[in-house]
Amino acid sequence: MGWWEEDFAAVGVDQRKRGKLFDEQLEAITSLWTQETTTIQGEHYQLDNMTLDPKPIQKPYPPIWIGGGVKSIERAARYGEYILSFWPSEDEARDMWVPRLTEAGEKWNRNPQLASFTFAYVAENDRDLEAQLPRLQQAVAFEDSDVDPMEITIIGSPQRCAERINTLAEAGVSHFVVEFQFHGLESVMFGMEQMETFAAEVAPLL
């Protein structure tokens, strides 16, 4: 759905209407994917007896991931298979996200799952970890400069990284979207080397 004011200003869209715009878009595309013809008279989009061919192979349609916070739970339950949130803690996942997703899913007869976006770094030792923390702090600062990267990211020894993932999975996080390049602050090669290290040293522990 987006949230940066500059993005909306650049194309002349009122940021305050983004929720309504997004819902109408989701209503339109899911209808086009599943109905022979679609007629929608919305505030922002109007379709009159429109068709879309070919239809998706996936039924009822390709998996939809909704990125957002707590306010997007209802939208994710209605249209999506997953809600992708920023680094929920195990307590937040277990006590807030999963129960609210379950409640909203029952309303729409769906089973939305919780996914987490976060950063990862597999450290060689404590000195290596300390050296990377300032850069990782920069990566997470776009959300909140007071956030401690040790608490919200997957970082540390292979054992610590695996424990963090397993703990969150047990709390209800079903998928992880993991970024190895520190939000573009590190090189592509750095990210690829970290992916290889993660695959070799962390994945076997999961």
Secondary structure, DSSP 4 states (H G I P E B T S, - for coil): ----HHHHHHTT--GGGHHHHHHHHHHHHHHHHH-SSEEEE-SS-EEEEE--SSPPSSSSSS--EEE--GGGHHHHHHH-SEEEEE---HHHIIIIIHHHHHHHHHHHT---EEEEEEEEEE-SSHHHHHHHHHHHHHHHTTT-TT--HHHHSEEESHHHHHHHHHHHHHHTEEEEEEESSTTTTS-HHHHHHHHHHIIIIIGGG-
